Amino acid sequence: MLRRVSRALLGFVMIMAVCVGGGLATAGTAQADGCYTWTRTLKEGMSGNDVTQLQIRVAGYPGYNSVLAIDGSYGPATKAAVSRFQSAYGLAADGVAGPNTQAKLYALQDNDCTPIHFTYPELNTCNSTWAGGKVAAGTAKANALSSMWKLEALRHALGDQPLRVTSGFRSASCNSAVGGASNSRHMYGDAVDLGSGPHSLCTIAKQARNHGFNGILGPGYAGHSDHIHVNQGPSHFWSASNCGI
């Protein structure tokens, strides 16, 4: 709780510093936290690693049945995702990632770049090295980070109540031991299983359609009566017939 209060206070101080300093549309160069600091206001037409870092964090706001490309190019889709993010958090929805938007992103992330409500250990239940899957360990971990930011968006849309993660990255041996499919996206680090909790499985599955997941499986699909599976795989496939999906 103290960490979250401190982070929120830091964001407020940054915003006030910009306001007092005049009309400059920059975030300043002071380190915001231990993860990443933007040094300019980002808007449509720009490109670079700072745009990529922004896209990772707003990828959970692409709109219904859409996926935001993480390509470092601030195009119309990125602008729309930023606008949805801003609306979700009560900011001016202009699609420009300026100081207020960046301050909110700082407030939402921990020093390892994970969103505040999810952790790497939570998304890796069988191999803390992230090795042994279908991709290099670094890629699997990066995929998991992308999933966490989409989960953060899903969680916020569902009233900021907890989402219960029951499975994340699996090495090939771990996947085999639990009876996972031979081509399971869990081995790529971009799949997450969610159990019921404050929300029913169908509530989770229906809302997930708005948050950038290419794959959604749930009740009505074989082997998924007790959880919702979401993934960022290359193929679009939704199946949860008991939920009307």
C-alpha positions as CSV (number, residue, x, y, z in Angstrom):
1,M,0.0,0.0,0.0
2,L,2.8,2.4,0.8
3,R,4.5,1.8,-2.5
4,R,1.3,2.5,-4.4
5,V,0.7,5.7,-2.5
6,S,4.3,6.8,-3.1
7,R,4.0,6.1,-6.8
8,A,0.8,8.0,-7.1
9,L,2.3,10.9,-5.2
10,L,5.3,10.9,-7.5
11,G,3.0,11.1,-10.6
12,F,1.2,14.0,-9.0
13,V,4.5,15.8,-8.4
14,M,5.6,15.3,-12.0
15,I,2.3,16.7,-13.3
16,M,2.5,19.7,-11.1
17,A,6.1,20.3,-12.1
18,V,5.1,20.5,-15.7
19,C,2.2,22.8,-15.0
20,V,4.3,25.2,-12.9
21,G,7.1,25.2,-15.5
22,G,4.8,26.4,-18.2
23,G,3.3,25.0,-21.3
24,L,6.1,22.6,-22.3
25,A,4.6,19.3,-23.6
26,T,7.4,17.1,-22.3
27,A,7.7,14.7,-19.4
28,G,11.1,16.0,-18.3
29,T,14.2,13.9,-18.0
30,A,14.0,13.0,-14.3
31,Q,13.9,9.2,-13.6
32,A,10.3,8.3,-12.9
33,D,11.0,4.9,-11.4
34,G,13.3,1.9,-11.8
35,C,11.6,0.7,-15.0
36,Y,11.4,3.3,-17.9
37,T,11.2,7.0,-18.3
38,W,9.8,8.8,-21.3
39,T,11.6,12.0,-22.2
40,R,9.1,13.5,-24.7
41,T,5.4,13.7,-25.4
42,L,4.4,11.0,-27.9
43,K,1.8,11.4,-30.6
44,E,0.7,10.1,-34.0
45,G,3.5,10.1,-36.6
46,M,6.3,9.5,-34.2
47,S,8.4,6.3,-34.0
48,G,11.1,4.8,-31.7
49,N,11.7,2.6,-28.7
50,D,9.8,5.0,-26.5
51,V,6.7,4.4,-28.7
52,T,7.3,0.6,-28.4
53,Q,7.4,0.9,-24.6
54,L,4.1,2.9,-24.7
55,Q,2.5,0.3,-27.0
56,I,3.3,-2.5,-24.6
57,R,1.5,-0.7,-21.8
58,V,-1.6,0.3,-23.8
59,A,-1.9,-2.9,-25.8
60,G,-4.8,-3.9,-23.6
61,Y,-6.9,-1.1,-25.2
62,P,-7.1,-1.9,-28.9
63,G,-10.9,-2.1,-29.1
64,Y,-13.2,-5.0,-29.6
65,N,-11.7,-8.0,-31.5
66,S,-8.5,-6.1,-32.3
67,V,-4.8,-6.5,-31.5
68,L,-2.4,-3.6,-31.3
69,A,0.9,-4.1,-33.2
70,I,4.0,-3.5,-31.1
71,D,6.0,-2.0,-33.9
72,G,7.4,1.3,-32.5
73,S,5.2,3.3,-34.9
74,Y,2.6,5.7,-33.5
75,G,-0.1,5.2,-36.0
76,P,-3.9,5.6,-35.8
77,A,-4.3,2.3,-33.9
78,T,-1.9,3.4,-31.3
79,K,-3.6,6.8,-31.0
80,A,-6.9,5.1,-30.5
81,A,-5.5,2.7,-27.9
82,V,-4.0,5.7,-26.0
83,S,-7.4,7.4,-26.1
84,R,-9.2,4.4,-24.7
85,F,-6.5,4.1,-22.0
86,Q,-7.0,7.8,-21.1
87,S,-10.8,7.4,-21.0
88,A,-10.5,4.4,-18.8
89,Y,-8.5,6.4,-16.2
90,G,-10.4,9.7,-16.4
91,L,-7.8,11.6,-18.4
92,A,-8.4,13.9,-21.4
93,A,-8.8,11.4,-24.3
94,D,-6.8,13.2,-27.0
95,G,-4.7,10.2,-28.0
96,V,-1.5,12.1,-27.2
97,A,0.8,10.5,-24.6
98,G,1.9,13.5,-22.7
99,P,2.9,14.1,-19.0
100,N,-0.5,13.2,-17.5
101,T,-0.7,9.9,-19.5
102,Q,2.9,9.0,-18.8
103,A,2.4,9.8,-15.1
104,K,-0.5,7.3,-15.0
105,L,1.6,4.7,-16.6
106,Y,4.4,5.2,-14.1
107,A,1.8,4.8,-11.3
108,L,0.6,1.5,-12.8
109,Q,4.0,-0.2,-13.1
110,D,6.6,-1.7,-10.7
111,N,10.3,-1.2,-11.0
112,D,10.6,-4.4,-13.1
113,C,8.1,-3.0,-15.7
114,T,5.3,-5.3,-14.6
115,P,1.9,-3.8,-13.9
116,I,1.2,-3.4,-10.2
117,H,-1.3,-6.2,-9.9
118,F,0.7,-8.9,-11.7
119,T,4.2,-10.4,-11.2
120,Y,6.6,-12.6,-13.2
121,P,6.4,-15.4,-10.6
122,E,2.6,-15.4,-11.0
123,L,2.9,-16.0,-14.7
124,N,5.6,-18.7,-14.4
125,T,4.5,-21.6,-12.3
126,C,7.0,-24.2,-13.3
127,N,10.3,-22.8,-14.5
128,S,11.6,-19.6,-13.1
129,T,14.4,-19.3,-15.7
130,W,11.8,-19.1,-18.5
131,A,13.8,-21.7,-20.5
132,G,12.7,-24.9,-22.0
133,G,9.7,-23.7,-24.0
134,K,9.2,-23.1,-27.7
135,V,11.1,-19.8,-27.7
136,A,14.1,-18.3,-26.1
137,A,13.8,-17.5,-22.4
138,G,14.0,-13.8,-23.0
139,T,11.2,-14.0,-25.6
140,A,9.0,-16.0,-23.3
141,K,9.5,-13.5,-20.5
142,A,8.8,-10.6,-22.8
143,N,5.6,-12.3,-24.0
144,A,4.5,-12.7,-20.4
145,L,5.1,-9.0,-19.8
146,S,2.9,-8.1,-22.7
147,S,0.2,-10.5,-21.4
148,M,0.3,-8.9,-18.0
149,W,-0.4,-5.4,-19.3
150,K,-3.4,-6.8,-21.2
151,L,-4.5,-8.5,-18.0
152,E,-4.1,-5.2,-16.2
153,A,-6.5,-3.6,-18.7
154,L,-8.9,-6.4,-18.3
155,R,-8.8,-6.2,-14.5
156,H,-9.4,-2.5,-14.6
157,A,-12.4,-2.9,-16.9
158,L,-13.8,-5.5,-14.5
159,G,-13.9,-3.0,-11.6
160,D,-10.3,-3.4,-10.4
161,Q,-11.1,-6.7,-8.7
162,P,-8.5,-9.5,-8.7
163,L,-8.0,-11.9,-11.5
164,R,-6.9,-15.4,-10.4
165,V,-4.0,-16.7,-12.6
166,T,-3.9,-20.5,-12.5
167,S,-1.3,-21.1,-15.2
168,G,1.2,-19.1,-17.3
169,F,4.5,-20.0,-19.0
170,R,5.3,-23.7,-19.1
171,S,8.5,-25.4,-20.3
172,A,7.9,-28.3,-22.7
173,S,8.4,-30.8,-19.9
174,C,6.0,-29.0,-17.5
175,N,3.5,-28.7,-20.3
176,S,3.7,-32.4,-21.0
177,A,3.4,-33.2,-17.3
178,V,0.1,-31.3,-16.9
179,G,-1.4,-32.7,-20.1
180,G,-1.1,-29.5,-22.2
181,A,-1.6,-29.6,-25.9
182,S,1.6,-30.3,-27.9
183,N,1.4,-26.8,-29.5
184,S,0.2,-25.0,-26.4
185,R,0.8,-21.2,-26.4
186,H,1.8,-21.6,-22.7
187,M,5.2,-22.8,-24.0
188,Y,5.6,-19.4,-25.8
189,G,4.9,-17.4,-22.6
190,D,2.0,-15.6,-24.2
191,A,-0.9,-17.7,-22.7
192,V,-2.6,-17.3,-19.3
193,D,-5.3,-19.3,-17.6
194,L,-7.7,-17.5,-15.3
195,G,-10.0,-19.1,-12.7
196,S,-13.2,-17.8,-11.4
197,G,-13.2,-15.5,-8.4
198,P,-15.0,-12.2,-8.0
199,H,-16.2,-12.7,-11.6
200,S,-17.7,-15.7,-13.4
201,L,-15.7,-17.3,-16.1
202,C,-18.1,-16.1,-18.7
203,T,-17.8,-12.5,-17.5
204,I,-14.1,-12.7,-17.9
205,A,-14.2,-14.3,-21.3
206,K,-16.7,-11.8,-22.7
207,Q,-14.7,-8.8,-21.4
208,A,-11.4,-10.3,-22.7
209,R,-12.6,-9.7,-26.2
210,N,-11.9,-6.0,-25.8
211,H,-8.3,-6.3,-24.6
212,G,-6.1,-7.6,-27.4
213,F,-6.2,-11.4,-27.0
214,N,-6.2,-13.4,-30.2
215,G,-7.1,-16.6,-28.4
216,I,-9.9,-17.0,-25.9
217,L,-11.1,-20.5,-24.7
218,G,-13.6,-21.2,-22.0
219,P,-16.7,-23.2,-20.9
220,G,-18.1,-25.1,-23.8
221,Y,-14.7,-25.8,-25.3
222,A,-13.2,-29.2,-24.4
223,G,-11.1,-29.1,-21.3
224,H,-11.9,-25.6,-20.3
225,S,-15.0,-25.8,-18.1
226,D,-13.1,-24.6,-15.0
227,H,-10.9,-21.8,-16.5
228,I,-10.6,-19.1,-19.2
229,H,-7.5,-19.4,-21.4
230,V,-6.3,-16.3,-23.2
231,N,-3.3,-16.0,-25.5
232,Q,-1.5,-13.7,-27.9
233,G,-0.9,-16.4,-30.5
234,P,-0.8,-15.6,-34.3
235,S,-4.2,-17.1,-35.0
236,H,-7.5,-15.7,-34.0
237,F,-9.6,-18.4,-32.3
238,W,-12.3,-17.7,-29.7
239,S,-14.4,-20.6,-28.4
240,A,-16.5,-20.5,-25.2
241,S,-19.9,-21.6,-26.5
242,N,-21.5,-21.7,-23.0
243,C,-20.7,-18.0,-22.8
244,G,-22.0,-17.2,-26.2
245,I,-18.6,-16.9,-27.7
